[in-house]
């Protein structure tokens, strides 16, 4: 039996218990539209109303095949129709009529489940049997009989726990507009209005009402140079025990620029930076820009194969490498590898070229690619400078600003930390979140009196307990990169009172951010992504590119001063994503692939994706690229990757694999280790499952919805855990560590003594949680580097037992006790996300 299209919740406040209602008199045009096709006959009229409802549900829920319930003479039925396959109103009517006739009717009181769908009824068509015993539909639309004045009314009632009155008003106006357009049966379907004209005007105003035409005709380097001249002795960059003043930072940048000139690097050339959080990283960026080059930041956590792909694609003129990372970078023919210390120590006697122009490209950041290869997003100075100007104002940055810079330098969000802070004359404290535990990040906040920081919500969830004790200097916490959840917002306002919590949203293709929202404690049942920045126009559109009404879900598209130039050396992908639109500022709009809808107050809500992308720990990943990599592994015939969300909103990936015919069965550990040599950590699936064959749709494509359902229901599997074995099979250390592992991994995972934490779906943030739990519950402090290397219950228990006098009864060895005064110092050094064999983890 067909299920009705799910009506997504449209809530801006805590859900109501009672049902909500709305009504709208049918206009004269609506009466004529109904009569023109139905001839006034009740059943034909119900068909016309069902067609209008299908069109509205299609627009509201972003589906080309809406399924709608209809209360017919024999009870409720659900029909489904591909509205895009119908060329005219007349064909739509015939399609709906045919679908209704073929839909199975209610039998023995067991009708379709309408609790999440929409039901259409008419007072002129009485059902054969009462339906009061059945659960109400999520939204019920009724057309009344003619009243005393001859007029008729369209009314709607809905579950107050799902939608609010304003949304019913928009739905009814859209239905009325559709019916009024039925006056000509031969009218093309594309000409039918998607909503009432007043609602479409409102949506346009929401997206463009804040836009400012003034362009930031400056660069990233110009405001930094102004700070250098005005405050040369102020601290600019701090990394560990090392620091640079503004004069020292700029001096290093000039020497790096001079060295690059000796290599022949000039305007438009690309220079890769493989620096990690080195104190010379920011001078390397600036030095590249001073020769009007384009800096290409590389993620130090990426495997060599992916780094080689990026270097080959970017065709870099040079690679600046921090000395301790040189051994991890693959060699590329004809590309000089430059030790950063050597460049910093070079002479700056050469005359530098003229400074960059606003139209010059500033950086090339690589993101996951749907075709199986990473693609570079090229952003100009002027585009990112417009973001810098907004951030200075919105956050109130000045020379007292101290920013804890956490994201990887290969993320564009790092640009949103670095250059606004330096333009304001503030200080950057570079921190490597891969190497530092939450307590250590909090210690940096306290030591450097940090005022601002940007983190992904999943990391902020772990940081909050530590930050609450060092909150005195903090002014603003920004969360970005993945969805924020209401419980995290509530925790922030409980533990961090008086400190702003800002949610930023935006793709790399729009220079860091497109919208922003100050999350208040009572923001509502979901966390909106905010209003457009003044440099951005936001549109929510349907598949045909037309504007959608508030409350209707569609693709978020962006235009304005922040748009990237496009994808480096990929004209086809650039043309597909950056669509020409002469009505938009800049003449283009970017198709984000994200879904969203406008609230009635002009704030944007995020509603998922239109394609095969996911956000994993702040990384935007293309599922197609992961599938392509997995399919290259020996023995794998086909792979489909799906994303699921945990209870805290954190996304994780699961891969379903089929084995090549005649080959040995796939071994998850072997496939996982092979994947880690091809993909960066965030793109390695947390779980793998080998299945005989992939479920397919009628089109022959994989049924991703079915696989997503399976992923949510299937826990990761390991060898039998000590909890399932005899009492004597594991000691108390192993039992306690096993329990912690299983609770941290979640999803019903069973952990055996020798199961690798990371091969069961663990990642770096989970590892930090496990270490914290071991410290709190067992009184033992495990080194993060040791955890990555050992990664099994047995190995970690052996490490603890190896300490003289260690026992589960609490006789914690002094060298490992939490109170150990040298513990923090030891933890601050020697971390690695790579085990001794070079395996990438976390």
MIFINU-658143 format. One line per 2 residues: number of its first residue (from 1); for each residue x negated, y, z of C-alpha. Coordinates in steps of 0.2 Angstrom, whole numbers. Example, Ala and Ser with C-alpha at 12.3 -4.5 7.8 and 13.67 -1.06 7.14 Angstrom:
1	-62/-22/39 ~ -68/-5/36
***
This chain:
1	0/0/0 ~ -7/17/-5
3	-12/28/10 ~ -8/47/9
5	-22/59/7 ~ -28/64/24
7	-24/82/29 ~ -40/88/37
9	-38/97/54 ~ -36/116/52
11	-39/122/70 ~ -47/138/76
13	-42/135/94 ~ -38/121/106
15	-25/110/98 ~ -7/112/103
17	4/98/110 ~ 20/103/101
19	23/103/83 ~ 22/119/73
21	34/125/61 ~ 36/138/47
23	48/143/33 ~ 49/153/17
25	64/158/7 ~ 63/151/-11
27	61/166/-23 ~ 72/168/-38
29	57/163/-49 ~ 56/147/-38
31	74/143/-41 ~ 72/145/-59
33	57/134/-60 ~ 65/120/-50
35	81/121/-61 ~ 71/122/-78
37	64/105/-76 ~ 76/96/-64
39	92/103/-72 ~ 98/104/-54
41	99/85/-51 ~ 94/81/-33
43	82/66/-38 ~ 74/75/-52
45	72/90/-41 ~ 63/79/-28
47	51/73/-42 ~ 47/91/-46
49	44/96/-28 ~ 33/80/-26
51	23/86/-41 ~ 21/103/-33
53	15/95/-17 ~ 3/84/-26
55	-5/99/-34 ~ -6/109/-18
57	-14/94/-9 ~ -26/92/-23
59	-32/110/-21 ~ -31/110/-2
61	-41/93/1 ~ -53/94/-14
63	-47/78/-22 ~ -42/75/-40
65	-31/60/-35 ~ -19/66/-22
67	-8/54/-13 ~ 8/61/-6
69	23/54/4 ~ 41/56/-3
71	57/53/7 ~ 67/45/-6
73	85/36/-6 ~ 77/20/0
75	65/27/12 ~ 48/35/12
77	35/30/-2 ~ 18/36/-6
79	12/39/-24 ~ -5/43/-31
81	-8/53/-47 ~ -24/59/-56
83	-19/77/-59 ~ -34/81/-70
85	-28/67/-82 ~ -11/77/-86
87	-12/91/-99 ~ 4/100/-96
89	18/102/-83 ~ 29/90/-93
91	15/77/-92 ~ 13/80/-74
93	32/77/-71 ~ 32/61/-81
95	16/55/-72 ~ 24/58/-55
97	41/50/-60 ~ 32/35/-66
99	21/34/-50 ~ 36/36/-39
101	45/22/-48 ~ 30/10/-46
103	27/14/-27 ~ 32/1/-15
105	47/6/-5 ~ 49/4/14
107	54/-14/19 ~ 60/-20/36
109	56/-3/44 ~ 38/-5/40
111	34/10/29 ~ 18/18/25
113	7/26/38 ~ 10/45/36
115	2/51/52 ~ -12/60/43
117	-3/64/27 ~ 10/75/19
119	28/70/17 ~ 40/79/5
121	59/78/7 ~ 75/87/1
123	91/89/11 ~ 100/85/-5
125	93/67/-5 ~ 99/57/10
127	88/41/14 ~ 98/25/15
129	93/22/32 ~ 88/33/47
131	69/35/49 ~ 68/42/67
133	59/27/74 ~ 44/30/63
135	29/42/68 ~ 31/59/60
137	19/64/46 ~ 5/76/49
139	14/89/38 ~ 32/87/33
141	39/99/19 ~ 58/100/17
143	68/110/4 ~ 85/114/11
145	102/115/3 ~ 109/131/-3
147	114/143/11 ~ 129/154/13
149	120/167/2 ~ 116/154/-11
151	97/154/-7 ~ 86/140/-2
153	72/138/10 ~ 56/128/10
155	51/124/28 ~ 36/114/35
157	33/106/52 ~ 16/99/57
159	7/90/71 ~ 0/104/82
161	-15/94/86 ~ -20/94/67
163	-15/111/60 ~ -9/128/65
165	5/139/59 ~ -6/150/48
167	-11/135/37 ~ 8/130/35
169	11/148/29 ~ -3/146/16
171	4/129/10 ~ 21/135/8
173	16/150/-2 ~ 6/139/-13
175	21/127/-15 ~ 32/142/-19
177	19/149/-32 ~ 18/132/-41
179	36/129/-42 ~ 39/147/-49
181	26/143/-63 ~ 37/128/-69
183	47/139/-80 ~ 38/132/-96
185	36/113/-96 ~ 23/115/-110
187	12/126/-99 ~ -6/119/-98
189	-10/112/-80 ~ -25/123/-79
191	-14/139/-80 ~ -4/134/-64
193	-9/145/-49 ~ -18/136/-36
195	-11/147/-22 ~ -1/163/-19
197	-10/178/-26 ~ -11/187/-9
199	-20/172/-2 ~ -33/172/-16
201	-36/191/-14 ~ -39/187/4
203	-51/174/1 ~ -61/185/-11
205	-62/199/2 ~ -68/186/15
207	-83/181/4 ~ -88/198/-3
209	-82/211/10 ~ -98/212/19
211	-109/213/3 ~ -121/227/2
213	-127/232/-16 ~ -144/239/-10
215	-158/228/-15 ~ -173/225/-4
217	-186/231/-16 ~ -201/226/-6
219	-212/210/-3 ~ -217/199/12
221	-234/206/13 ~ -230/225/13
223	-221/226/30 ~ -234/215/38
225	-248/226/32 ~ -239/241/39
227	-239/232/56 ~ -258/228/54
229	-261/247/51 ~ -250/252/66
231	-254/239/79 ~ -271/230/74
233	-275/224/91 ~ -258/216/95
235	-257/198/96 ~ -250/191/79
237	-252/172/80 ~ -255/160/95
239	-259/141/93 ~ -264/132/109
241	-278/141/116 ~ -282/150/100
243	-275/167/95 ~ -277/180/81
245	-273/199/82 ~ -265/207/68
247	-282/214/62 ~ -290/197/63
249	-275/188/54 ~ -276/201/40
251	-295/199/39 ~ -294/180/37
253	-280/183/24 ~ -292/194/14
255	-306/182/15 ~ -295/168/9
257	-289/178/-5 ~ -307/182/-10
259	-312/164/-10 ~ -297/159/-20
261	-302/172/-33 ~ -319/164/-35
263	-309/148/-39 ~ -300/157/-53
265	-284/158/-44 ~ -273/173/-50
267	-255/179/-52 ~ -242/166/-53
269	-254/151/-49 ~ -248/139/-36
271	-259/135/-20 ~ -254/121/-9
273	-256/123/10 ~ -259/107/20
275	-263/115/36 ~ -250/109/49
277	-248/121/64 ~ -266/128/62
279	-270/145/68 ~ -276/148/50
281	-259/143/42 ~ -252/160/42
283	-267/169/35 ~ -267/155/21
285	-250/160/16 ~ -254/179/16
287	-271/176/7 ~ -262/166/-7
289	-249/181/-8 ~ -263/194/-9
291	-269/186/-25 ~ -251/186/-31
293	-251/167/-30 ~ -237/156/-25
295	-240/146/-9 ~ -233/128/-8
297	-232/121/10 ~ -235/103/11
299	-227/92/25 ~ -241/84/35
301	-229/70/40 ~ -226/65/21
303	-234/49/15 ~ -248/51/2
305	-237/45/-12 ~ -225/59/-10
307	-238/72/-8 ~ -246/66/-24
309	-230/68/-33 ~ -228/86/-27
311	-246/91/-31 ~ -244/83/-48
313	-227/92/-51 ~ -233/109/-44
315	-249/109/-55 ~ -258/118/-41
317	-274/128/-44 ~ -281/124/-27
319	-276/115/-11 ~ -281/123/6
321	-283/110/19 ~ -286/111/38
323	-302/101/41 ~ -294/88/53
325	-281/84/39 ~ -292/81/24
327	-292/62/26 ~ -273/61/24
329	-272/71/8 ~ -273/61/-9
331	-285/66/-21 ~ -278/74/-37
333	-288/76/-53 ~ -295/93/-57
335	-287/101/-41 ~ -300/108/-29
337	-298/104/-11 ~ -304/118/0
339	-308/117/18 ~ -298/131/26
341	-312/134/38 ~ -324/137/23
343	-311/149/15 ~ -309/159/32
345	-328/161/33 ~ -330/167/16
347	-335/185/11 ~ -321/197/7
349	-332/208/-3 ~ -322/205/-19
351	-310/218/-25 ~ -292/211/-22
353	-279/213/-36 ~ -264/225/-34
355	-252/219/-21 ~ -238/207/-26
357	-221/214/-33 ~ -204/211/-27
359	-200/200/-43 ~ -216/189/-40
361	-213/172/-34 ~ -218/170/-15
363	-217/152/-12 ~ -212/135/-19
365	-204/123/-6 ~ -200/105/-11
367	-184/97/-6 ~ -177/80/-9
369	-172/77/-27 ~ -156/67/-34
371	-166/60/-48 ~ -179/51/-37
373	-192/64/-36 ~ -194/80/-25
375	-190/96/-33 ~ -198/113/-30
377	-187/128/-26 ~ -195/144/-31
379	-191/160/-21 ~ -197/178/-25
381	-203/191/-13 ~ -188/202/-16
383	-176/187/-12 ~ -184/182/4
385	-187/201/9 ~ -168/204/9
387	-166/190/22 ~ -180/198/32
389	-172/215/32 ~ -155/207/38
391	-164/197/52 ~ -173/212/59
393	-157/221/61 ~ -146/206/67
395	-158/199/80 ~ -165/216/85
397	-183/211/82 ~ -197/223/88
399	-215/223/94 ~ -209/214/110
401	-202/199/101 ~ -211/183/104
403	-205/169/93 ~ -208/150/96
405	-210/144/79 ~ -205/126/79
407	-199/120/61 ~ -212/112/50
409	-220/125/38 ~ -213/115/24
411	-196/120/29 ~ -189/137/22
413	-183/140/40 ~ -201/143/45
415	-201/158/33 ~ -186/165/43
417	-197/164/59 ~ -214/170/52
419	-211/185/42 ~ -197/194/52
421	-207/192/67 ~ -223/199/59
423	-213/213/50 ~ -207/218/68
425	-224/218/75 ~ -220/203/86
427	-230/188/91 ~ -229/170/83
429	-232/155/95 ~ -234/140/83
431	-228/124/90 ~ -228/106/83
433	-212/98/89 ~ -218/81/82
435	-232/81/95 ~ -225/90/110
437	-212/84/122 ~ -197/95/127
439	-205/99/143 ~ -221/105/134
441	-211/116/122 ~ -202/124/137
443	-219/127/145 ~ -224/137/130
445	-208/147/132 ~ -213/151/150
447	-232/154/146 ~ -229/166/132
449	-213/174/137 ~ -204/168/122
451	-189/178/117 ~ -183/170/101
453	-183/152/94 ~ -175/142/80
455	-172/123/82 ~ -161/110/74
457	-146/106/86 ~ -152/88/89
459	-168/95/96 ~ -160/109/105
461	-149/95/114 ~ -165/88/121
463	-173/105/125 ~ -159/112/135
465	-162/104/152 ~ -180/110/151
467	-176/127/144 ~ -163/131/158
469	-178/132/170 ~ -188/144/160
471	-174/155/153 ~ -179/172/160
473	-188/179/144 ~ -176/171/131
475	-164/182/121 ~ -158/172/106
477	-158/153/102 ~ -154/150/84
479	-148/133/78 ~ -148/128/60
481	-152/114/48 ~ -138/102/54
483	-120/103/61 ~ -118/110/78
485	-106/102/90 ~ -94/110/102
487	-101/101/117 ~ -118/108/113
489	-111/125/113 ~ -102/123/129
491	-118/116/137 ~ -128/131/131
493	-116/144/138 ~ -116/134/155
495	-134/132/157 ~ -141/148/147
497	-128/161/152 ~ -132/178/144
499	-143/171/130 ~ -136/172/112
501	-133/156/102 ~ -133/160/84
503	-128/146/71 ~ -136/150/54
505	-131/141/38 ~ -139/141/21
507	-149/131/8 ~ -167/134/3
509	-160/140/-14 ~ -153/155/-5
511	-168/161/5 ~ -166/153/22
513	-148/158/26 ~ -131/163/19
515	-120/165/34 ~ -122/167/53
517	-111/166/68 ~ -113/170/86
519	-106/154/95 ~ -96/160/110
521	-91/147/123 ~ -73/147/117
523	-77/147/98 ~ -64/133/96
525	-63/114/93 ~ -76/115/79
527	-92/126/76 ~ -90/138/62
529	-104/143/51 ~ -99/161/51
531	-98/176/40 ~ -108/180/24
533	-124/189/27 ~ -124/207/19
535	-136/201/5 ~ -124/186/0
537	-107/184/-8 ~ -99/167/-3
539	-85/159/-14 ~ -75/143/-9
541	-69/136/-26 ~ -61/121/-33
543	-68/109/-46 ~ -63/121/-60
545	-72/135/-52 ~ -57/145/-47
547	-56/153/-30 ~ -46/144/-16
549	-35/151/-3 ~ -40/151/15
551	-38/134/23 ~ -41/125/6
553	-57/115/5 ~ -69/118/-9
555	-87/119/-14 ~ -96/134/-6
557	-105/144/-19 ~ -117/158/-16
559	-122/174/-26 ~ -132/190/-22
561	-149/196/-18 ~ -156/180/-9
563	-154/167/-23 ~ -170/158/-28
565	-177/159/-46 ~ -172/141/-48
567	-181/124/-48 ~ -199/124/-54
569	-201/116/-71 ~ -183/110/-71
571	-173/120/-83 ~ -159/108/-84
573	-156/106/-66 ~ -158/125/-64
575	-145/128/-76 ~ -133/115/-68
577	-135/122/-51 ~ -137/141/-54
579	-122/145/-65 ~ -120/161/-75
581	-107/172/-69 ~ -107/190/-75
583	-94/195/-61 ~ -106/191/-47
585	-121/202/-41 ~ -136/196/-50
587	-125/187/-64 ~ -127/170/-56
589	-120/159/-42 ~ -127/144/-34
591	-117/128/-32 ~ -122/122/-15
593	-113/105/-15 ~ -107/109/2
595	-88/109/6 ~ -80/123/17
597	-64/132/20 ~ -60/150/26
599	-52/152/43 ~ -38/166/44
601	-51/178/52 ~ -63/177/38
603	-75/165/46 ~ -82/150/36
605	-80/132/42 ~ -91/118/35
607	-82/102/29 ~ -96/90/22
609	-103/87/5 ~ -97/85/-13
611	-112/74/-18 ~ -125/62/-12
613	-134/73/1 ~ -136/72/19
615	-144/82/33 ~ -155/72/44
617	-164/80/59 ~ -164/96/49
619	-170/89/33 ~ -159/90/17
621	-161/73/9 ~ -154/67/-8
623	-147/49/-5 ~ -152/46/-23
625	-170/49/-20 ~ -170/36/-6
627	-161/23/-16 ~ -173/26/-31
629	-188/23/-19 ~ -180/7/-11
631	-176/0/-28 ~ -195/1/-32
633	-199/-11/-18 ~ -203/-28/-23
635	-188/-40/-21 ~ -175/-26/-20
637	-162/-27/-35 ~ -151/-13/-30
639	-149/-1/-15 ~ -136/11/-9
641	-139/23/6 ~ -125/31/16
643	-125/43/30 ~ -115/41/46
645	-114/52/61 ~ -116/48/80
647	-105/54/94 ~ -117/70/96
649	-115/74/77 ~ -132/68/73
651	-133/60/56 ~ -142/44/52
653	-145/34/37 ~ -141/16/33
655	-146/6/17 ~ -137/-8/9
657	-148/-19/-2 ~ -146/-33/-14
659	-161/-45/-18 ~ -167/-49/-35
661	-160/-66/-42 ~ -172/-80/-38
663	-182/-71/-25 ~ -184/-74/-6
665	-171/-66/5 ~ -176/-48/10
667	-185/-45/27 ~ -179/-29/35
669	-196/-25/43 ~ -206/-28/26
671	-194/-16/17 ~ -194/-3/30
673	-213/-3/31 ~ -214/-2/12
675	-201/13/12 ~ -212/22/24
677	-226/22/11 ~ -215/31/-1
679	-204/42/9 ~ -206/55/23
681	-200/50/40 ~ -183/58/39
683	-179/49/23 ~ -183/32/29
685	-166/23/33 ~ -163/20/51
687	-155/3/47 ~ -156/-9/33
689	-143/-23/28 ~ -145/-36/15
691	-129/-41/7 ~ -125/-53/-7
693	-117/-40/-19 ~ -112/-22/-18
695	-93/-18/-17 ~ -88/-9/-33
697	-75/3/-38 ~ -65/0/-54
699	-77/12/-63 ~ -91/0/-58
701	-99/12/-47 ~ -103/7/-29
703	-89/10/-16 ~ -98/22/-5
705	-83/24/6 ~ -82/6/10
707	-100/5/14 ~ -99/20/25
709	-85/11/34 ~ -96/-4/36
711	-111/6/42 ~ -101/14/56
713	-95/-3/61 ~ -111/-13/60
715	-124/-11/74 ~ -143/-14/70
717	-148/-31/74 ~ -164/-37/83
719	-170/-53/91 ~ -160/-58/107
721	-163/-46/121 ~ -169/-50/138
723	-152/-47/144 ~ -146/-61/133
725	-159/-73/139 ~ -162/-83/156
727	-166/-73/171 ~ -184/-78/171
729	-187/-73/153 ~ -191/-55/157
731	-198/-46/172 ~ -189/-31/179
733	-201/-19/169 ~ -195/-27/153
735	-177/-27/158 ~ -177/-9/162
737	-186/-3/146 ~ -174/-14/136
739	-159/-6/144 ~ -166/11/140
741	-171/7/122 ~ -153/0/119
743	-144/15/126 ~ -155/27/117
745	-153/18/100 ~ -135/16/103
747	-122/8/91 ~ -123/-9/99
749	-141/-12/95 ~ -148/-27/104
751	-167/-25/107 ~ -179/-40/109
753	-195/-40/118 ~ -205/-38/102
755	-193/-28/91 ~ -201/-12/84
757	-191/3/91 ~ -193/12/75
759	-188/-2/64 ~ -172/-3/73
761	-167/14/69 ~ -177/25/81
763	-185/41/76 ~ -196/54/84
765	-182/63/94 ~ -176/46/100
767	-193/42/105 ~ -194/58/116
769	-178/53/124 ~ -184/36/128
771	-200/43/136 ~ -190/55/146
773	-178/41/152 ~ -193/30/157
775	-201/45/167 ~ -185/48/176
777	-179/31/180 ~ -196/22/182
779	-207/36/188 ~ -219/32/174
781	-226/45/161 ~ -229/37/144
783	-240/46/132 ~ -231/50/116
785	-245/44/105 ~ -245/28/114
787	-227/26/112 ~ -228/28/93
789	-242/15/92 ~ -234/2/104
791	-216/4/100 ~ -210/-13/108
793	-203/-17/125 ~ -216/-30/128
795	-231/-19/123 ~ -225/-4/134
797	-222/-15/149 ~ -239/-23/146
799	-247/-5/146 ~ -238/-1/163
801	-243/-18/171 ~ -261/-15/165
803	-262/-1/177 ~ -269/-7/194
805	-255/-9/207 ~ -241/-6/195
807	-224/-14/199 ~ -206/-12/195
809	-203/-8/214 ~ -210/9/212
811	-228/7/216 ~ -232/18/201
813	-251/20/197 ~ -258/37/201
815	-265/40/184 ~ -248/38/176
817	-237/46/190 ~ -226/60/184
819	-233/70/198 ~ -251/68/190
821	-257/86/188 ~ -267/81/173
823	-253/73/164 ~ -247/88/154
825	-265/91/148 ~ -267/73/142
827	-250/74/133 ~ -255/90/124
829	-269/82/115 ~ -271/67/103
831	-253/64/97 ~ -250/56/80
833	-235/51/70 ~ -246/38/61
835	-251/22/69 ~ -269/15/68
837	-264/6/51 ~ -258/22/44
839	-239/18/46 ~ -228/33/46
841	-215/32/60 ~ -202/43/68
***
